[in-house]
Amino acid sequence: MPKISALIITLNEANNIGFLIENLSFADEIIVVDSYSEDKTVSIAESYPNVKVFLKQFTDFTTQRNFALEKANHEWILFMDADERLTDPLIAEIQATVNQNSTADAYYFYRKFMFKGKPLHFSGWQTDKNIRLFKRNKATYTSQRLVHEVLKVEGEVSYLKHKLIHYSYSSYASYKSKMINYAQLKAKELHQKGVKPNAFHYFIKPTYKFLYDFIIRGGFLDGKKGIIICYLNALSVYKRYPYLKQLSKQ
């Protein structure tokens, strides 16, 4: 029977890590790569006998994920973020998928975005998906992307039917901090490509991002929650360019 390595990268995820590890109890091994958390993330993870914990200083998401891949021992990889959860039907679908004689090499999971424990139906998140299940020898994360990393798959890619639950928004402050962190990494990525910020980046791109998610992608249908999410996502676009300007000066 094919075995599954469940991988998690963490930084200060004490509120999430225990729940996720228990959620992944069906996996044949669970590997946590932590970026020297200042809370109890590591001690909580180490309290589970079926979990291996590795420490690695954070540089970017792609590097962390590829490091975790190097530690995996089994054919199938299930990569999870600390704020994600699997439903029972999705777990059953994962197990049935890896046990099939004929399978694809990687699978997208659609994600249900949760806003303070309640689903957000629009605001650009309604078609959100990520590859979370894949064969270890068929995929790696590309070095060109430092944030919203891309998995390069050499083989067939398919989709699972059941949705992953994504508890991304627990509070305004935490989500804003996450968006600003993404902006810093995106600025570094753009700097490596030689991009120079200008008025278009400062004004047009964040404005377009807000209007596209709020109007075209139906954020207004999510009410106040939609305004908050669309604003913070647009803020992340705006913030990357002051950081990029600083890098350009350096």
C-alpha positions in Angstrom: 0.0 0.0 0.0 1.4 3.4 -0.9 2.5 5.5 2.1 1.9 9.2 2.7 4.4 11.8 4.2 2.5 14.8 5.6 4.6 17.9 5.6 4.0 21.2 7.4 6.2 24.4 7.6 5.6 26.6 10.6 6.3 29.9 12.4 4.5 30.7 15.6 1.6 28.3 14.9 1.0 27.2 18.5 -2.7 27.8 18.1 -2.9 25.6 15.0 -0.2 22.9 15.1 -1.8 20.5 17.5 -5.2 20.5 15.7 -3.5 19.9 12.3 -1.3 17.1 13.6 -4.3 15.3 14.9 -6.1 16.0 11.7 -3.2 14.2 9.9 -3.1 11.2 12.1 -3.8 8.9 9.2 -0.5 9.8 7.5 2.4 7.3 7.7 4.8 10.1 8.8 4.4 13.8 9.8 7.3 16.2 9.3 7.3 19.7 10.7 9.9 22.3 9.5 9.9 25.2 11.9 11.5 28.6 11.4 12.5 29.0 15.1 9.1 29.9 16.5 9.0 32.1 19.6 5.9 30.4 20.9 5.2 26.7 21.8 4.9 25.5 18.3 8.0 23.2 18.5 7.2 21.8 21.9 3.6 21.0 20.9 4.8 19.3 17.7 7.5 17.3 19.6 4.9 16.1 22.1 3.4 13.8 19.4 5.5 10.6 19.0 4.6 10.3 15.3 6.1 13.7 14.4 9.6 14.6 13.3 10.6 18.3 13.8 13.4 20.0 11.9 14.5 23.6 12.5 15.5 25.8 9.6 15.9 29.6 9.4 13.3 31.1 7.1 14.4 32.7 3.9 11.3 32.2 1.7 8.5 29.7 1.3 9.9 27.9 -1.7 13.2 27.1 0.2 11.3 25.9 3.2 9.0 23.6 1.2 11.8 22.1 -0.8 13.8 21.5 2.5 10.7 19.7 3.9 10.5 17.6 0.7 14.1 16.4 1.2 13.1 15.0 4.6 10.2 13.0 3.3 10.6 9.2 3.1 7.4 8.1 1.3 6.0 8.0 -2.2 3.1 10.4 -1.7 3.4 13.9 -0.2 0.5 15.7 1.5 1.6 19.3 2.1 -0.5 21.3 4.5 -0.4 24.8 5.8 -0.9 25.2 9.6 -4.2 27.0 9.1 -5.7 24.3 6.8 -7.9 21.3 7.8 -9.1 18.2 6.1 -12.7 17.1 6.3 -13.5 13.4 6.8 -14.8 13.0 3.2 -11.6 14.6 1.9 -9.4 12.2 4.0 -11.3 9.3 2.6 -10.9 10.7 -0.9 -7.1 11.1 -0.3 -6.7 7.5 0.9 -8.8 6.1 -2.0 -6.8 8.1 -4.5 -3.3 7.0 -3.4 -4.5 3.4 -3.3 -5.7 3.4 -6.9 -3.7 1.4 -9.4 -3.9 4.2 -11.9 -3.6 7.8 -10.6 -2.4 11.2 -11.6 0.9 12.5 -10.3 -0.5 15.5 -8.4 -3.9 16.8 -7.2 -5.3 20.2 -6.7 -7.4 20.8 -3.7 -10.1 23.5 -3.8 -10.2 25.5 -0.6 -13.0 27.0 1.4 -11.9 30.3 2.9 -13.0 30.8 6.5 -13.5 34.3 8.0 -13.5 34.0 11.8 -14.8 30.5 11.5 -17.5 31.2 8.9 -17.1 30.6 5.2 -16.4 33.5 2.8 -18.2 32.8 -0.5 -16.8 35.4 -2.9 -14.1 38.2 -2.7 -11.8 36.3 -5.1 -11.6 33.1 -3.0 -14.4 31.1 -4.6 -12.0 29.4 -7.0 -9.0 29.2 -4.8 -7.0 26.0 -5.3 -3.6 24.6 -4.5 -1.7 21.3 -5.2 -1.5 19.6 -1.9 -1.1 15.9 -2.8 1.6 14.7 -5.2 4.2 12.1 -5.8 7.6 13.0 -4.3 9.7 12.0 -7.3 7.4 14.0 -9.7 7.4 17.5 -8.3 9.5 20.3 -6.8 8.8 24.0 -5.9 10.3 26.4 -8.5 13.0 28.8 -7.3 11.5 31.7 -9.3 8.7 32.2 -6.8 9.4 33.1 -3.2 5.7 33.6 -2.1 2.6 31.9 -3.4 5.1 29.3 -4.5 4.5 27.2 -7.6 4.9 23.4 -7.6 6.4 22.2 -10.9 4.9 18.8 -11.7 6.4 16.4 -14.3 3.3 14.4 -15.1 -0.5 14.4 -15.0 -2.3 16.8 -12.7 -5.9 16.2 -11.6 -8.4 17.5 -8.9 -10.0 16.1 -5.8 -13.7 16.7 -5.3 -13.9 17.6 -1.6 -12.7 21.0 -0.4 -10.0 21.8 2.0 -10.9 24.1 4.9 -8.7 27.2 5.1 -8.8 29.1 8.4 -6.8 32.0 7.1 -8.6 34.9 8.8 -8.7 34.8 12.5 -8.3 38.5 13.2 -7.7 41.7 11.3 -4.2 42.2 12.8 -3.0 38.6 12.0 -4.3 38.7 8.5 -2.8 42.1 7.9 0.6 40.9 9.2 0.4 38.0 6.8 -0.3 40.2 3.9 2.6 42.5 4.7 4.9 39.6 5.0 3.8 38.4 1.6 4.4 41.9 0.2 8.0 41.8 1.5 8.7 38.5 -0.1 7.0 39.5 -3.4 9.2 42.7 -3.4 12.3 40.5 -3.1 11.1 38.3 -6.0 10.4 41.4 -8.2 13.8 42.8 -7.3 15.5 39.6 -8.5 13.7 40.1 -11.8 15.0 43.7 -12.1 11.6 45.4 -11.7 11.7 49.1 -10.8 8.6 50.6 -9.1 6.7 53.5 -10.7 3.4 55.3 -10.3 1.5 52.5 -12.1 2.6 50.1 -9.3 1.8 52.4 -6.5 -1.7 53.5 -7.6 -3.1 51.5 -10.5 -2.2 47.9 -9.4 -3.6 48.1 -5.8 -6.7 50.0 -7.0 -7.3 47.4 -9.7 -6.8 44.6 -7.2 -9.4 46.0 -4.9 -12.0 46.7 -7.6 -11.5 43.4 -9.3 -12.0 41.3 -6.2 -14.8 43.5 -4.8 -16.8 44.0 -8.0 -15.8 41.4 -10.6 -15.2 38.6 -8.1 -18.2 39.5 -6.0 -16.6 40.8 -2.8 -19.6 43.1 -2.3 -21.8 40.0 -1.9 -19.8 39.1 1.3 -20.7 42.4 2.9 -18.4 43.9 5.5 -16.2 40.8 5.4 -15.7 41.3 1.7 -14.6 44.9 2.1 -12.1 43.9 4.7 -10.6 41.0 2.7 -10.5 43.0 -0.6 -8.9 45.9 1.2 -6.2 43.8 2.9 -5.4 41.9 -0.3 -5.1 45.2 -2.2 -2.9 46.5 0.7 -0.5 43.6 0.1 -0.2 44.7 -3.5 0.5 48.3 -2.5 3.0 47.5 0.2 5.3 45.5 -2.0 6.5 48.5 -3.9 7.9 50.7 -1.1 9.8 47.5 -0.1 10.9 47.1 -3.7 12.1 50.7 -3.8 14.2 50.2 -0.7 15.8 47.1 -2.2 16.5 49.0 -5.4 18.3 51.7 -3.5 20.4 49.2 -1.7 
